[in-house]
Amino acid sequence: MSASKHLAHILVIPEDGRNRQLANGFCLGLTTRQVQVLPEAGGWTKVLELFKSVHICEMNQCPQRYMVLLIDFDGRQDRLDTAKSYIPTHLSERVIVLGVWTEPEKLKSPGQTYEFIGQSLARECRDGQNEIWSHDLLCHNAGEIERLHAQIRPILFPPTD
């Protein structure tokens, strides 16, 4: 699905296939078409390099664009700071960095899919709940989730007439 660049929209750069599946599942829980999951970058550093080499320029030309950088934190305290160092100050309100503390596999229960987890995360985001977002592997995202709610929740869940 492709978002209209003339309306407020969100592009997601996933690190790998598991993160792409989480993002696709999240999108299944939305009522908007203004979110596009881009092809997987092939690693967290590649997400940052792709953002820097392609998307900063595009965001400068498209003030309605928001980005979600979806990476694995690999248990590293400094990963968020490293990712944020790639984001120019003038774009910092429009870029959200999210990810699993270690690896997405550890989020799955037997029989669950990444898409199911993504849909559940979208439902919680829509309903203002934090049960799954409070999971040990996701709770480090709390600050970014607050920013997501403030900045891009209206795009994800537009009011219905």
Order of alpha helices (4+ residues) and beta strands (2+ residues): beta-alpha-beta-alpha-alpha-beta-alpha-beta-alpha-alpha-alpha
